[in-house]
Amino acid sequence: MRGKGLLFGLAGLLLGGGLLTVPAHADTLPSQYQGTWYGYISSEKIHHVRHYYFSKITIKPARIAFDYQTTTNGHFKNLKWTWGASSLATYKAKKDKKSRQIYKIYLPVEEDDAVAKIRLGTVTGTGSSKQVLILNEGYENLYLFRQPLRSHPWGIGYEDSLELYD
């Protein structure tokens, strides 16, 4: 339940508005972090039809957006937008204990505390080695891919897990 609010929070920030306060030292987010990333949430069968649920996160230099999408297509084509939101964001670079580059995400409503951390990594559980964006909001790593893949599921409790507001 720890990560449940981060994605849902983005919608609230959009609805509630807010002013962006830049942390004392904001860093430029490298281009390999930017763009569209997909996280596989889960799937379920409803009346003999399999439904797939995905998170689509779009990262830009000064903005982050979240979209919750669904499809019944087994090749993950025709993703249908269900809900989403976006917010201004700033990023701060840091090295973790293993000397890996991470970026903390700061939003206007949480100007003193990072709402999440992101870093690049690779996974091999997809049949081949793929680059992933690892989103960490606290205790769990959530894996995002450049295209929708049925790999590294977040679980049904994470359909609203990126809390970008209070």
Secondary structure, DSSP 8 states (H G I E B T S, - for coil): -TTTHHHHHHHHHHHH-------SS-B---TTT-EEEEEEEEEEEETTEEEEEEEEEEEETTEEEEEEEEE--TT--S-EEEEEEEEE-EEEEEE-TTS-EEEEEE-GGGSSS-SEEEEEEEE-TTSS-EEEEEEESSS-EEEEBSS--S-S---GGGTTBB----
